Amino acid sequence: MSARMKPADGAMTLAEMKEFASFSAATQRYIRRSLDIGLDREDALSRWSRDVVEAASIRAQARLYDRLPDIRATVPDDSAIEAVEPFLAPLVSVSAFDLGQSRLPAFAAYRFLYERLIGAEVRPWLPAAFCAASAMPQLHPDLRRKLLQSISEAAATASGWSVRQPSFFPSWVEKVDSNALPN
């Protein structure tokens, strides 16, 4: 074990990996794609687009994700209304796009993605942004209902949030031919 990683860090990373594994394959794929776009990790268009529709979606997502540096820079330190508006409005817009893609079917997947896109300091604001984006009229009413029902009372009314940064950032894993693996 390295000097940087304490046993608790390893346990938390494992918990994050288990949470990611609990998401559907489509949700996992969307989170990895979004992290590639939002963290400028890879050429998301060449890696993730399977057809022209998905390519157009990736381009639109990349345009919206251009707002992420400003969102990260404006995460409020307190709940003063003056500090919230320049932060929350773009966060809700970006969130509404992601939720409208129907690949983040619940608050847990949304939170998982946005903690990594923006950082731990965004946690107190995620329930508000999620609820606002989930209630947007461009979403189908059935999707709005499903999303809004997915946020637990505990998540919506938490009195405090961890400041620990996420440590597991899922990425692309190349497929390996199982016949090529050693026995």
C-alpha positions as CSV (number, residue, x, y, z in Angstrom):
1,M,0.0,0.0,0.0
2,S,1.4,3.4,-0.9
3,A,2.0,6.1,1.7
4,R,-0.6,8.2,-0.1
5,M,-3.4,5.8,0.3
6,K,-4.7,4.9,3.8
7,P,-6.9,1.9,4.4
8,A,-10.0,4.1,4.6
9,D,-9.2,5.5,1.2
10,G,-9.0,2.0,-0.3
11,A,-12.3,1.1,1.3
12,M,-14.0,4.3,0.0
13,T,-12.6,3.6,-3.5
14,L,-13.9,0.1,-3.4
15,A,-17.3,1.4,-2.3
16,E,-17.3,3.8,-5.3
17,M,-16.4,1.0,-7.6
18,K,-19.3,-1.1,-6.2
19,E,-21.7,1.8,-6.7
20,F,-20.6,2.2,-10.3
21,A,-21.0,-1.5,-10.9
22,S,-24.6,-1.3,-9.6
23,F,-25.5,0.9,-12.5
24,S,-26.8,-0.5,-15.8
25,A,-24.4,-0.9,-18.7
26,A,-26.0,2.0,-20.5
27,T,-25.6,4.2,-17.4
28,Q,-22.0,3.1,-17.0
29,R,-21.2,3.9,-20.6
30,Y,-22.8,7.3,-20.4
31,I,-20.9,8.2,-17.3
32,R,-17.6,7.1,-18.9
33,R,-18.4,9.1,-22.0
34,S,-19.4,12.1,-20.0
35,L,-16.2,12.0,-18.0
36,D,-14.1,11.7,-21.2
37,I,-15.9,14.9,-22.5
38,G,-16.0,16.8,-19.2
39,L,-12.5,16.0,-18.0
40,D,-11.0,16.3,-21.5
41,R,-9.6,12.7,-21.2
42,E,-10.0,11.3,-24.7
43,D,-11.5,12.1,-28.1
44,A,-15.0,11.2,-27.0
45,L,-16.4,11.5,-30.5
46,S,-14.2,8.8,-32.0
47,R,-14.4,6.6,-29.0
48,W,-18.1,6.7,-28.1
49,S,-20.1,7.5,-31.2
50,R,-21.7,4.5,-32.8
51,D,-23.9,6.4,-35.3
52,V,-24.7,9.9,-36.5
53,V,-27.4,10.4,-33.8
54,E,-24.9,9.6,-31.0
55,A,-22.2,11.8,-32.7
56,A,-24.7,14.7,-32.7
57,S,-25.5,14.1,-29.0
58,I,-21.8,14.0,-28.1
59,R,-21.2,17.3,-30.0
60,A,-24.1,18.9,-28.1
61,Q,-22.9,17.6,-24.8
62,A,-19.4,18.9,-25.5
63,R,-20.8,22.4,-26.2
64,L,-22.7,22.3,-23.0
65,Y,-19.8,20.9,-21.0
66,D,-17.8,24.0,-22.1
67,R,-19.6,25.6,-19.1
68,L,-18.0,23.2,-16.6
69,P,-14.9,25.3,-15.9
70,D,-17.1,28.3,-15.0
71,I,-19.4,26.1,-12.9
72,R,-16.4,24.7,-11.0
73,A,-15.1,28.2,-10.4
74,T,-18.4,29.5,-9.1
75,V,-19.4,26.7,-6.6
76,P,-20.6,28.8,-3.7
77,D,-19.0,28.6,-0.3
78,D,-22.3,29.5,1.4
79,S,-25.9,29.7,0.6
80,A,-26.1,33.4,-0.2
81,I,-28.6,34.0,-3.0
82,E,-26.2,36.3,-4.8
83,A,-23.6,33.5,-5.1
84,V,-26.1,30.8,-6.1
85,E,-27.6,32.3,-9.2
86,P,-24.4,32.4,-11.5
87,F,-23.6,28.9,-10.4
88,L,-27.0,27.1,-10.2
89,A,-28.5,28.3,-13.5
90,P,-25.7,26.8,-15.7
91,L,-25.5,23.7,-13.6
92,V,-29.3,23.1,-14.1
93,S,-28.9,23.6,-17.8
94,V,-26.1,21.1,-18.1
95,S,-27.9,18.7,-15.8
96,A,-31.1,19.0,-17.8
97,F,-29.2,17.9,-20.9
98,D,-27.7,14.9,-19.2
99,L,-31.0,13.8,-17.6
100,G,-32.8,14.3,-21.0
101,Q,-30.5,11.7,-22.5
102,S,-32.3,9.1,-20.4
103,R,-29.0,7.4,-19.4
104,L,-28.9,8.7,-15.8
105,P,-32.1,7.1,-14.5
106,A,-31.8,8.1,-10.9
107,F,-30.3,10.6,-8.5
108,A,-27.5,8.2,-7.5
109,A,-26.1,8.0,-11.1
110,Y,-26.4,11.8,-11.5
111,R,-24.6,12.4,-8.2
112,F,-21.9,9.9,-9.1
113,L,-21.2,11.7,-12.4
114,Y,-21.4,15.3,-11.1
115,E,-19.2,14.7,-8.1
116,R,-16.5,13.7,-10.6
117,L,-17.2,16.4,-13.2
118,I,-17.2,19.2,-10.7
119,G,-15.8,17.9,-7.4
120,A,-16.9,17.1,-3.8
121,E,-17.7,20.8,-3.1
122,V,-20.8,20.5,-5.4
123,R,-22.5,17.9,-3.2
124,P,-24.7,20.3,-1.2
125,W,-26.1,21.7,-4.5
126,L,-26.7,18.5,-6.3
127,P,-30.2,17.8,-4.9
128,A,-31.4,21.2,-5.9
129,A,-29.9,21.1,-9.4
130,F,-31.2,17.5,-9.9
131,C,-34.8,18.4,-8.8
132,A,-34.8,21.6,-10.9
133,A,-33.5,19.7,-14.0
134,S,-35.8,16.8,-13.4
135,A,-38.8,19.0,-13.4
136,M,-38.0,20.7,-16.7
137,P,-40.9,20.6,-19.2
138,Q,-38.8,19.2,-22.1
139,L,-38.6,15.9,-20.2
140,H,-41.4,13.5,-20.7
141,P,-43.7,13.4,-17.7
142,D,-43.0,9.7,-17.0
143,L,-39.3,10.5,-17.0
144,R,-39.8,13.5,-14.7
145,R,-41.8,11.3,-12.3
146,K,-39.2,8.6,-12.3
147,L,-36.3,11.0,-11.7
148,L,-38.0,12.9,-9.0
149,Q,-39.1,9.7,-7.2
150,S,-35.5,8.5,-7.3
151,I,-34.1,11.1,-4.8
152,S,-34.4,9.9,-1.3
153,E,-35.6,12.0,1.5
154,A,-32.2,11.6,3.2
155,A,-30.4,13.0,0.1
156,A,-32.8,15.8,-0.3
157,T,-32.7,16.9,3.3
158,A,-29.1,16.1,4.4
159,S,-27.8,18.4,7.0
160,G,-24.1,17.9,5.9
161,W,-22.0,16.6,3.1
162,S,-18.6,14.9,2.9
163,V,-15.8,17.1,1.5
164,R,-13.8,14.0,0.5
165,Q,-13.0,14.0,-3.2
166,P,-14.1,11.0,-5.2
167,S,-11.2,8.6,-6.0
168,F,-12.7,6.3,-8.5
169,F,-13.0,7.7,-12.0
170,P,-14.3,5.0,-14.4
171,S,-12.7,5.0,-17.8
172,W,-12.7,3.0,-21.0
173,V,-11.4,-0.5,-20.8
174,E,-10.5,-2.3,-24.0
175,K,-12.1,-5.7,-24.6
176,V,-9.8,-8.6,-24.2
177,D,-10.3,-11.8,-26.1
178,S,-11.0,-14.4,-23.3
179,N,-9.2,-17.0,-25.4
180,A,-6.0,-15.0,-25.1
181,L,-6.0,-14.9,-21.3
182,P,-3.7,-17.3,-19.4
183,N,-5.4,-20.2,-17.6
